[in-house]
Amino acid sequence: MTVELRQLRYFVAVAEHLNFSRAAERLHLAQQSLSQQIRTLERGLGVRLFDRDTRGTRLTAAGQVFLPEARAVLARFDTAIAVVRRAGRGDVGRLSLAFLTSTANYMLPPVVRAMRQRFPDLELTTHDVPIGELVAGLRSGRFDAAFTRPPLVTDLATRTLAIEPVCAVLPVRHPLTTRDALQLSDLADEDWVLTPRESWPPWHAKYDHDFAAAGFTPRVVQRATGVPNLLGLVAAGVGVTRLARSARSIRRTGVVFVPLVNDHAETVVAWTPTREGPMLQNLLDITTNLTATADLTSEG
């Protein structure tokens, strides 16, 4: 016979009161029904749990042994119910977040801090990855959400979190560093360092459009993977490049950031629509509030 959880609750109630009438009142159950359930439990276990006589109700030796075990089972069940309800609200579980390298420097600390404060039992993992790996990880389910820059691909959902200026990045002794702002066309005669075209074709399609609108094709003398490498090449005097203002925090020596007129970059949180759920919604709410109350990109 299978012992039911309600029978354990009935047994514990009687054991705590040692009075069927008071236990039945606590359980909102007729005393006769409670007595019947206890007898059914005893038959199922093959032992007597209570002695009842004119002196009252007492636990048998078997009942005394069974009481802490029954309480433990009920407590574990109650805990399981509480945990699954919290999981349904997105309060517990696992969340894997990807950060594009150029956004990790200013987005990762406040996002992780806020999520850990609000959901201390949520297991967070973070990954600093290039754009191709980031998109592939979202599509495969390796990452639940990612902080990156558009343009991306049409099968991903995005929410814009921040918009910041794009700057020309120049060697520290470059004559244009004295300017308050530049037009992209001011850099038409410069040597350029850019990322490889295959690193993320949608980005380079946008770059091509922007350069064409400025009236020139950049003279690319070297390509390098990742913002730190681009900044190092600029500091070495190899050429100039174009980056979001927040990249300043990655390298503060040897380069100067000069804003480009009417040029801006977005930071978005991206996810796969088929993987939406409470945890993701909590992340979206928290990150939206974070970026609404502070310009995180200015820390760069």
N, C-alpha and C positions, 0 to 999 in steps of 0.2 A: 504494500500500500504506500502511496505517496503522501507525505505529510505536507499539509498546506500552510502557507505563511500565516493565514488568518488563525489557524489553530494554534500556532506558536504564540501569536498575540493574545489569544484567549487564555492560554496556559500561563503566560507571564502575568497577565492581569490578575488571575486568581491567586497565583503564587505571591504576588505583592500584597494583596489584600487579605489572603487566607479567609476569604468570605465570598461565597458565590453571589450573594445578593448585591453586595457593593461592587464586585467586579462586573456583574451584568449591567448595573446602572452606569458605570464608567464607560462600558462598551456600547451603551444604548442598545442592549440586547435583552430579550426575555431570559429570565433565569433558567427556565426549562431548556431553552435552546442552547444556552451556554453549557449546562450540565451534559446535554447530549453530545455537543462537540468535544468536550473533554473526554467523555467515554469513548468516542470514536477515535480520538488521538491515542488514548491508552491501548485500545485494541490494536491499532495500527502499529504501535511501538512494541506491543507485547509485554508491557510493564504497567504497574499501577503507579501513578504520579502523586496521588493525594490519598490520605486517609481521612474519612469523614465519620464522625460519631457524635455522641451527645456533647463531647467536650469541644467540638468545632472541627475546623479543617486544618490539616497539617500536611506538609510535603513529606513524601516517603524518601528513603535514602536515594532511590533512583531519581525522584523529582528534584532533590537538592543538587544532584550532579547535572541534571538536564537544564536547570534554570540558567546558569551562566552561559551555557552553550546556546540556548535559545535566544538569550539576550544578544549574544554576539552575532548570530545569524540575522536577527532583525536589524541590528545596528548597521551591519554590512549592507543589507538590502536598502535601508534608508539612505546610506551614503551613496550607493549606486544610483538611486533615483535622483538624488541631489546633483550628482556629477553629470548625469545624462541631461538633466534640465539645464545645467550651466553650459554644457556643450551645445545644446540647442540654441542658447543665447549667444554663443560664440565666446564665452568666458574662459573656456579651457580647450585644449587641443594643441595642434601643431600648425605653425604658420611659417612658410619658407619664403623669404623676401630676397629679391635680387636688386642690386643697385648698379646702375651704369657707373663706371669709375668716376666720370666727371660730375655725377650727382651725389656719390657716396660721401664726399667730403663735407657737405652741408646738410644732406637729408638724413643720412643714417643715424647720427647721434640723437637728434630730437625725436625722430620717429620711434626708435627702439626705446628710448627713455620713457616716452609717453605711453607706449603699449605696455611696458613692464610695470609702470605705476598703476595703470588702469586695470590690467589683467595679469596679476603676478603669477597665476598658474598657467598661463599660456606659454608654450614652448616655442620660442622664436629662433630661427636660424637665418643668418644673413650671408649673402654671397656678392662679392665685388667682381663683376664680369663684363666682358666686352659685349657690344650690342648684338652680334650674331648669336652668341651663346644665351644671352638674355631672352631673345625672342624664341629660340628653340626650346629653352627651359619652360617658358610659359605654355607653349603649345603642347609639350610632352607631359605637363603636370608636375615637373620637378620644382617649379616655382609657383607659388600661389598668387603673387603680385610682384610688380617690378617698378622701380623708379627710374625713369629714363627720359629721352627726348624724342619728339616726333621729327620727321614722319616715320611711322611704323608700317604696319600691314593691316589690311582691312578686317581680318578675323579677330583682332584684339580690341577690347573696349578700353577707353582711356578717360581720365578725368584730369583736367589741367589744374595743377597745384600752384604754380608760380610762373611769372613772366619776368625776365631780367634783361638788361642791356647786353648786346653783343659788342665786343671790343676788338680793335686791331691790337695785336700783341707784337711789340717792337723791341729790338735790342735796346738796352738802356741808353746807349749813346746815339741812337737814331735821331736825325734832325726833326722828325715829325712828333717826337715825344713832348714837345713844348705846346702842342695844340690841345685845346680843350675837347675837341671832337673832330672826327674825320668822316669824309665820304668814302665809301668803298672804292670809288674811282680814283681817289688820291693815291691808292696803292697799286695802280695799274703797271707801273714800271719796276715794281719790287720783285725780288726773288721770293718764292713762297715755299713753305713747308706745310704739307697737308697729310692726312691719313690716306692709306691705300684705298683706291676706288672700290675694291672688292670687300672692304671692311663692312660697308653697309650701303649698297647701291641707292636706296631711297634718299639718304642724306646727300650723296654726291649729285644726284639729280637736282636736288634743291640748290646745292652750291653752284652747279652749272647755270641754273636759271638766274641766281643772284648775280654772278659774275657777268653773265651776258647782259643783264639789265643795267649793270654799271659800265658796260661798253668795252669789256676786255676779257681775254682768256688768261688766267694766271700762269706765270712762268714758274712751274713747280720744279724745284731743283732737288728736293728730297722728300720722301714720304716716310712716315713713322707711325707705328701703332701706339695709340694712347696719348692722352693729354700730357702726362709728365715728359714723355719723349719729345713731343712737339715743343714744349716750353724749354727743354734743354737745348734743342737745336736753335731756337730763337735767341736764347741767352748766349749761345756760341757764335752768333752772328751769321748763321747759315741763311736765314731768311726771315720773313714775317709770317704770321698766321692770324687766324680769326677765331676767337673763342668767347664763350659766355663769361660774363664778369666774375662769376663765382669761382672760376678756375684760378683766380689770384691766390687763393689759399694754398694751392698745390705748390706754387713757386713764387716767392716774393723778392728774389734777387736776380739781377741780370736782365730783367724784362720790365716793360712798362705797358700797362693796359690803357688804351685811349678809346673812349666810346665811339661807335660808328652810328651816324645819324640814321634814325628810323630803322634800326636793326635790333631785333629782339629774339630771345630764345625761350622756349617753354620747357618747364619740367612737368612731366605727367606721371601719374600712377597708372599702370597698365595691367590688365588681367584678361583671362579667357572667360567669356560670358557663360560657358557651360559649367564653370567651377564656382559660380557665385554661391555665397552662403553667409551665415551670421558672422563668422570671423572676418571675412573679407569686408562685410558692411561695417563692422566695428573699425577696421583699419581705415576705410575710406572716410568715415566720420571723423576719426581722430586726426588724420592727416589734413583733411579739409579745414578743420578748426585750427590746427597748428599754423597753416600757411595763411589763414585769414587774419590771424592776430599778430603775425610777425613776418618780416621779410627775411626768410632763412637764407636766401641767396646772397644777401648783403654781407653775411659772415664770410663769404668767400672774398 
